[in-house]
């Protein structure tokens, strides 16, 4: 599968995730960062807000903000149902809540060249 085809699969799965989230009682989603230009990725890495080589640079990750009954959910556990559903959509789907060293519950990505 080419990188472009994987990007299209990512977008398809993201659409399914958003529809699924809105079908759940009380869930809302606020947009987030889907594509991260190199200059932004470098800045985030230098401040500890991100990592070098993020798949955001490949358009294969998105950070979403979850609300429940209109209240922003900042903690990773609130995203666990979304993470479970996301991972069921594609063999490359990864959820940031599974990251061991720094859980990132609002991060939904596809693994690409060993990066998530």
Buried (B, 14 or more C-beta within 10 A) or exposed (E): EEEEEBBEBBBEBBEBBBEBBEEEEEBBBEEBBBEBEEEBBBEBBEEEEBBEBBBBBBBBBBBBBBBEEEEEBEEBEBBEBBBEBBBEBBEBBBBBBBBEEEBBBBBBBBBBEEBB
